[in-house]
Amino acid sequence: MKPILRIAAIFFSALTLSASSAFAATVYTGDMIEGKKVISQLDVDDLAPGQIHKLLFKGVEMGTGQRWYVPVMVAKGVKDGKRLLLVSGVHGDELNPIAAVQKVFAELDPSKLSGAVIGVIGSSRPGVEHTTRGWLWMDLGHSQINPNRTWPGIENGNTVQRHSWLLMNRLIKGNVDIGVDIHTGGNGIAFGLFSFTDSKEKEALQLSKLFPLDQIYLHQGTGGSLAAALVAAGIPAFTLELGGPRGLDQDMINAGVKGVENVFSYYKMQDRPMGQTAMDRNVFIGNELVDLFADNSGFTELFVQIDDMVTKGQKVAVQKNAFGEIVHEYISPTDGRVAIIGTDYVRERGVDVVSILTNSDKCKDGSCEYNGDE
């Protein structure tokens, strides 16, 4: 080889190696926080197999220029296999998901695992710190941004958009094959065992059915949600709902864990029997979520509970004024199954009273988009 060609080849090789290490390597900042290593980028292939790695991911800056650090656990198996993403705490007041991810890892033996599991514990750090659904953004004093409407993020966007971008591009992409974003209802509402699943993503539906769900809502996908961003990136994923906010419901937590264990079984990540699935629970699959919003403000009495079947024309709730006089009756406009209930006795005008999962002809091709709570 001529000297000039040899020099060019060496330069090209070095450039390629540099690019590879820059974009396909775990980057440790050199910092330690409470005994945990801090990373600004993850590459699961770099991690030692047969271990659970507990790390802190360097997220976006606060107003002071300091950083939000997101706890991340990675169980690296001893053999190749599916790489599963579990995300909790996109909304900071949703605590069953955090407990479910913690329990999965507490019971997980990576020496008997094929593939990997990445657990994100409280992705929206300020929300978790203050047990709030929104991310407080210091715009004109205080603004609340819904962190589950900012994915896949914007590199040079506002604080929340950039945080989502960092998580998506420096932690998630390239490291996972399938994903579950775990939620609950927000303040004042509750779900049962429920999923939001993209109607066009067949593997996401299969993934949903591995969980012991009572209801699956097939829809077009909610713009800005993490699940929709994962699907758009070629990662089958869905949004799992486990009850209500701000507390711990052990039955809901256990259902989430059992679903994850079924994922391990189905994808041969572990040698274990399949547990109860959605089909075992005679899951109700619908294509439209009909919201009954409060037409008045007042004290609200519900006549239905989550998972009740309702018929068109059935009275599902009433609202009373301070004197106990009925000011409004809520009538179901459709046959279906109660998916969401308002849990606060006082309901102000415009807030959700009851949501009913149903099947309608206008949504039979799965083209309906949901713009409510997720």
C-alpha positions in Angstrom: 0.0 0.0 0.0 1.3 3.4 -0.9 2.2 5.7 2.1 -0.5 8.2 1.3 -3.1 5.5 1.0 -1.9 3.9 4.2 -2.2 7.2 6.1 -5.7 7.7 4.7 -6.7 4.2 5.7 -5.4 4.7 9.3 -7.2 8.1 9.5 -10.4 6.6 8.2 -10.1 3.7 10.7 -9.5 6.0 13.6 -12.4 8.2 12.6 -14.7 5.2 12.3 -13.6 3.9 15.7 -14.1 7.3 17.3 -17.6 7.6 15.8 -18.4 4.1 17.0 -17.3 4.8 20.6 -19.1 8.2 20.6 -22.4 6.8 19.6 -22.3 3.2 20.8 -20.7 3.2 24.2 -21.8 3.8 27.7 -20.5 7.2 28.7 -19.6 7.5 32.4 -19.3 11.1 33.6 -16.9 10.1 36.4 -19.4 11.3 39.0 -20.7 9.1 41.8 -23.9 10.0 43.7 -24.8 8.0 46.8 -22.5 5.2 45.5 -24.1 5.0 42.1 -22.2 5.8 38.8 -23.6 8.6 36.7 -23.9 8.0 32.9 -24.9 10.4 30.1 -25.3 7.6 27.6 -26.1 3.9 27.8 -25.0 1.0 25.7 -26.3 -2.3 27.2 -23.7 -4.2 25.2 -20.9 -2.6 27.4 -22.3 -3.9 30.6 -21.1 -7.0 32.4 -23.6 -10.0 32.0 -25.3 -11.7 34.9 -25.6 -8.5 37.0 -28.1 -5.8 37.9 -26.4 -2.4 37.2 -27.8 0.5 39.2 -27.0 3.8 37.6 -28.1 7.4 37.5 -28.8 8.9 34.1 -27.8 12.6 33.6 -30.9 14.4 32.5 -31.7 18.0 31.7 -30.6 21.0 33.6 -32.6 22.7 36.3 -33.0 26.5 36.3 -29.8 26.8 38.4 -27.9 24.8 35.8 -27.6 21.7 38.0 -29.0 18.4 36.6 -31.9 16.1 37.2 -30.6 12.6 37.6 -32.9 9.7 36.7 -32.5 6.3 38.5 -32.0 3.4 36.0 -31.6 -0.3 36.6 -30.3 -2.6 33.9 -30.5 -6.4 34.4 -28.0 -7.8 31.8 -28.6 -11.5 31.1 -26.0 -14.2 30.5 -27.4 -15.0 27.0 -28.7 -12.9 24.1 -32.4 -12.3 24.0 -35.1 -9.7 23.9 -34.4 -6.4 25.6 -37.3 -5.1 27.5 -37.9 -1.5 28.6 -40.0 -0.7 31.7 -40.7 3.0 32.3 -42.4 4.4 35.4 -43.0 7.9 36.8 -43.5 9.8 33.5 -46.2 11.4 35.6 -44.8 12.0 39.1 -48.0 11.3 41.0 -48.3 7.7 39.6 -46.7 5.5 42.2 -47.9 2.0 41.5 -45.7 1.9 38.4 -42.6 2.8 40.4 -43.3 0.1 43.0 -44.0 -2.5 40.2 -40.6 -1.8 38.5 -38.8 -2.0 41.8 -40.5 -5.3 42.6 -39.6 -6.8 39.2 -35.9 -6.1 39.8 -36.0 -7.2 43.4 -37.2 -10.6 42.2 -35.1 -10.8 39.1 -32.1 -13.2 38.9 -29.9 -11.9 36.0 -27.9 -15.2 36.0 -31.0 -16.9 34.7 -32.0 -14.2 32.2 -31.6 -14.1 28.5 -31.6 -10.6 27.0 -31.9 -7.5 29.2 -34.4 -5.5 31.2 -34.0 -1.7 31.5 -36.0 -0.1 34.3 -36.5 3.6 34.5 -37.7 4.7 38.0 -39.3 8.1 37.9 -38.3 9.6 34.6 -39.9 13.0 35.4 -37.8 13.8 38.5 -39.4 17.1 39.6 -42.9 15.4 39.2 -41.8 12.5 41.5 -40.2 14.9 44.0 -43.4 16.8 44.4 -45.9 14.0 43.6 -47.4 16.0 40.7 -48.7 15.0 37.3 -47.1 17.9 35.5 -43.5 19.1 35.2 -43.3 22.6 36.7 -41.6 24.9 34.1 -40.6 28.4 35.1 -42.3 30.2 32.2 -44.0 33.5 33.3 -43.8 32.2 36.9 -45.1 28.7 36.8 -46.4 26.5 33.9 -47.3 22.9 34.1 -46.3 20.7 31.2 -47.6 17.2 30.7 -44.4 15.1 30.3 -46.4 12.4 28.4 -47.0 14.9 25.5 -43.3 15.7 24.9 -41.9 12.5 23.3 -39.7 11.8 21.4 -38.5 15.2 22.6 -36.7 18.1 20.9 -32.9 18.4 21.3 -32.9 22.2 21.7 -36.5 22.5 23.0 -37.7 23.6 26.4 -36.6 21.8 29.6 -39.2 19.0 29.4 -38.7 18.5 25.6 -35.0 18.2 26.0 -35.2 15.9 28.9 -37.5 13.6 26.8 -35.0 13.8 23.9 -32.1 12.9 26.2 -33.9 9.8 27.5 -35.0 8.7 24.1 -31.7 9.2 22.3 -29.1 8.6 24.9 -30.8 5.9 27.0 -33.5 4.1 25.1 -32.8 3.9 21.4 -30.4 1.1 20.4 -30.9 -0.6 23.8 -34.4 -2.0 23.7 -36.6 -4.2 21.5 -40.0 -3.9 23.2 -41.4 -1.5 25.9 -44.0 -0.9 28.5 -44.8 2.6 29.8 -46.5 2.1 33.1 -49.1 4.7 34.4 -52.1 5.1 36.7 -55.0 7.6 36.5 -54.2 11.2 37.5 -55.5 13.1 40.5 -59.2 12.7 40.7 -59.6 9.7 38.4 -58.8 6.0 38.4 -58.4 3.1 35.9 -58.6 -0.6 36.4 -56.2 -3.0 34.6 -56.2 -1.2 31.3 -54.0 -0.6 28.3 -53.8 2.1 25.6 -52.5 0.1 22.6 -51.7 1.2 19.0 -54.2 -0.4 16.7 -51.6 -0.6 13.9 -48.8 -2.3 15.9 -49.6 -6.1 16.1 -46.7 -6.9 18.4 -47.8 -4.2 20.8 -51.2 -5.9 21.0 -49.6 -9.2 21.6 -47.5 -7.6 24.4 -50.6 -6.1 25.9 -52.4 -9.4 26.0 -49.5 -10.9 28.1 -50.7 -8.8 31.0 -53.7 -9.8 33.1 -55.8 -6.9 31.8 -59.5 -6.4 31.9 -59.7 -3.8 29.1 -57.6 -3.0 26.0 -58.2 0.2 24.1 -57.1 0.0 20.5 -56.6 3.5 19.0 -54.4 5.4 16.6 -51.9 6.5 19.2 -51.7 9.6 21.3 -49.3 12.2 19.9 -46.5 13.1 22.2 -46.9 10.0 24.4 -43.9 7.8 25.1 -45.6 4.7 23.8 -46.4 6.4 20.5 -42.8 7.6 20.2 -41.5 4.1 20.9 -43.8 2.6 18.2 -42.7 5.4 15.7 -39.1 4.4 16.4 -39.8 0.8 15.6 -40.1 -0.4 19.2 -43.4 -2.2 19.9 -44.8 -0.7 23.1 -48.0 0.1 24.9 -49.2 2.2 27.8 -50.2 0.1 30.9 -52.6 1.6 33.5 -52.5 0.3 37.0 -55.3 1.9 39.1 -55.2 5.3 40.7 -52.5 7.9 41.7 -50.6 8.9 44.8 -50.7 5.6 46.7 -49.8 2.0 46.5 -52.3 -0.7 45.5 -50.7 -4.1 46.0 -53.1 -5.9 43.8 -52.4 -3.5 40.9 -48.6 -3.7 41.5 -48.7 -7.5 41.5 -50.7 -7.6 38.3 -48.0 -5.4 36.7 -45.3 -7.7 37.9 -47.1 -10.8 36.7 -47.5 -9.3 33.3 -43.7 -8.6 33.1 -43.1 -12.2 34.1 -45.4 -13.4 31.3 -43.2 -11.3 28.9 -40.2 -13.1 30.2 -41.9 -16.4 29.5 -43.3 -15.6 26.1 -40.0 -14.2 24.7 -38.0 -17.0 26.4 -36.1 -14.5 28.5 -36.6 -16.9 31.5 -37.6 -20.5 31.8 -40.9 -20.1 33.6 -44.5 -21.0 33.2 -47.0 -18.5 31.7 -49.3 -16.9 34.3 -52.7 -15.4 33.9 -53.1 -13.2 30.8 -55.7 -10.8 29.4 -57.4 -13.6 27.5 -57.7 -15.6 30.7 -59.6 -12.7 32.2 -62.0 -12.4 29.2 -60.5 -9.0 28.3 -62.8 -6.4 26.8 -61.2 -4.9 23.7 -62.7 -1.7 22.4 -61.9 0.9 19.8 -63.5 4.1 21.3 -63.3 5.7 24.7 -66.4 7.9 25.3 -65.9 10.5 28.0 -68.8 12.0 30.0 -67.6 15.4 31.2 -69.3 17.3 33.9 -71.9 19.7 32.5 -72.3 21.3 35.9 -70.3 21.7 39.0 -71.4 19.9 42.1 -71.3 16.9 44.4 -71.2 13.8 42.2 -72.6 10.4 43.0 -71.6 7.5 40.8 -73.9 4.5 40.2 -71.2 2.4 38.4 -67.7 1.2 39.2 -64.7 0.4 37.0 -65.3 -2.7 34.8 -69.1 -2.6 35.1 -70.9 -3.2 31.8 -73.4 -0.5 30.9 -76.1 -0.1 28.3 -77.1 2.9 26.3 -79.5 5.0 28.2 -78.4 3.8 31.6 -78.0 6.4 34.4 -74.4 6.3 35.6 -74.1 9.4 37.9 -75.9 12.4 39.3 -74.7 15.8 40.5 -76.2 17.6 43.4 -75.8 21.2 44.7 -75.0 22.2 48.2 -78.6 21.6 49.3 -78.6 18.0 48.0 -80.8 18.9 45.0 -80.0 17.0 41.8 -78.8 19.5 39.2 -77.8 17.0 36.5 -78.1 13.3 35.5 -75.4 11.5 33.4 -76.8 9.0 31.0 -74.5 6.6 29.1 -74.7 7.3 25.3 -73.5 3.8 24.4 -73.2 0.2 25.4 -69.8 -0.6 26.8 -67.6 -1.1 29.9 -66.6 1.5 32.5 -62.9 2.2 32.0 -62.3 5.4 34.0 -64.2 6.9 37.0 -63.9 10.3 38.7 -62.9 9.6 42.3 -63.4 13.1 43.7 -66.9 13.8 45.2 -66.7 17.4 44.0 -66.5 17.6 40.2 -66.1 20.9 38.5 -67.6 21.7 35.1 -65.6 20.2 32.3 -63.8 17.4 34.2 -64.3 13.7 33.6 -67.1 11.9 35.4 -67.1 8.5 33.7 -65.4 7.1 30.6 -66.8 4.1 28.8 -64.8 1.8 26.5 -67.0 0.7 23.6 -66.8 -0.4 20.0 -68.1 1.9 17.3 -68.3 1.6 13.5 -66.5 4.9 13.0 -63.5 3.5 14.8 -63.6 0.0 13.5 -60.4 0.4 11.4 -58.6 1.6 14.6 -58.2 5.1 13.2 -59.7 7.1 16.1 -57.2 9.1 18.2 -57.6 9.7 21.9 -56.7 13.1 23.3 -57.7 12.5 27.0 -55.7 11.2 30.0 -52.9 8.7 29.3 
